[in-house]
């Protein structure tokens, strides 16, 4: 699998049990933000599936090798007995440069209707405004190219709550 094939394999707008609505200001979709969006879509796509086997190999193309080994390696045979489903709404809150090749991309995710299959689907969850960030690094990959890869996923990202918490809570009030 190539990077382009892996990228095309991630359903950016979701699948039948996961609809993703993006709120990204025009001009803000720079390469590191696109990479973070792809990684966020991947994580939610995985959470809605009962069988992770066909999806786990894509993680190698989204995460640094260290993060992959720490989190994803060995999960090829994993399954979820109670997968999540429902719509999510995602708003880009900011991209903060942390170093010459490192950026933290923060999203507000309305997960009010993102529920496990065994949960009551008649009402949204109480704590629906979720701030989550990806620390992205611009690293040379196995194909000799430099690409933005996730090196950390902060979910929830408590450090960003003081900056974005109030705005995220106000925004995260969507209805399916």
N, C-alpha and C positions, 0 to 999 in steps of 0.2 A: 504494500500500500504506500502511496506517495502522500506528501503533505496535502496536495490539492485534492486527492481522492478522499482523504480523511476529513478535510474541511467540508467538502460537498456532502459527506455522510451525516453531518450534524444538522438536524432540522431547526434552523434558526427561528422559525415561527411556530415550532412545536409539531405535535402529531395529534391524533384523534383524542387521546386522553390528557393532552397537554397543549393548551393554546397560549402562546407567548405574544403579548402586545408590548412593543417597544416605544419608549418616549426618549428619543435621542435628538438633541438640537441639531439642526442643519449645520454641517461643517465640523461637528464634534466627532464624527466617525473616522478618526485617524487610525492608523494601523494597530496601535496598542489597544485602543478601545474596541475595534472590531475583534481582535484576538480575545479580549476579556469577555465580550458579548458571546462569542462562539463557545468559550469555556463555560460560561454560565448556562447557556442553552444545553450544552452537553450534560452538565450536572443534573439539571432538572429532567432531561430526557432519560437519563439513567434511573432517576428516582421513580419514574412512572412505569418502569418496566419490571416484569416479574423475572425475566431472564437476562442477565447482564453479559453473558458470554459473547454475543456478537458485538457488543459496544465497548468493552474494556480495551481492546487493542487500539481504539481511536485515542485513548488517553495519552498514549506515547507521543502523539503529535500535537497535544495541547499543553502538556505540562513538562517542566524540566525533568531530566532523568532522575535527579535526587528526589523530587516530589513524587514522581511516578513510583519509584521503588518503595518509598515510605507509605504511600496511600493505596495505590492501585494494583501493584504487583501481587499476584496470587489470587485476585478476585475473579479470574476468568470463569470460574465455575459457580460463582455466587448467584443466588436468586433472592428475590424478595417475596415473602409470603403475604405482605400487606403493602403493595405499592401505592404511591401517591397518584392523584389525578386532579384535574380541574384546570381552570385558567390561572395564569399569573400575569401581572403587569409589571414591567420593569422600566425604571427611569434612571438615566445616567445622572449621577449627582456631581461627579467630578473626576478628574484625572490629575493626580498630584505627582510631580517628578520627585523621586527619592534619591536619585543618583544619575550618573551619565547614561546608564542602560537599564534603569529601574523606575517603574511607575506604579502607583497604586490607583486602580480604577474602582470607584465606588458606585454602587447601584442601590436604589431604593426598590425593593421588590414587594409588591402587594401580594402576599400569600394567603389572603383571607379565605379563598375558595380552593386552595391547594391542600387537599385533604387525603388522608389515607383511605383506602377502599372500605375499611371497616368503620369509619367515623360517620356521624350524622351529617348528611349533606344538605340539610334544610337551612342551615345558618352558617355564617363564616366563623372562622376561628377568632378568638378574642385578640390576640397579639398578631395583627396582620402586617404591620409595617416592619419590614426586615431590611436593615442596612447590611450589605455584604460587599466585600472588596476582594479583588484579586491583585496580588503583587505580581506584576508582569516584568520579566527580564528579557532583554534583547540579546539572545544567545546564538552562537553558531551551532547549527544542528548537524546531524549526520550526513546530510546531503551537501554540506559546505556552505549553505545559505545562513543568513542571520534572520531569525524570526522571533516574534514576541511569544513567549511561553509563560504560563502561570507557574509561579514558584511557591505561592501560598494562596489559600482561600480562607479568608477571615469571615466566618458566618456564625453568628452575627459579628459585625465589626464594631465593638464597643468604643474604640478610639474615635470613630467618626460620628458617634451619637451627639456629642456637643455641637458639632458643626452642622450636621444634616438631620438630626433626629426630629425636630419639630416640623420641618418642611416635609419630611418623609411621612410622618404620621398624618398630616393634613392631606397629603396626596393619595395615600393608600386607602381609598374608600370606594373602590370599584365594585360594580355589580355585574354578574355574568349575563 
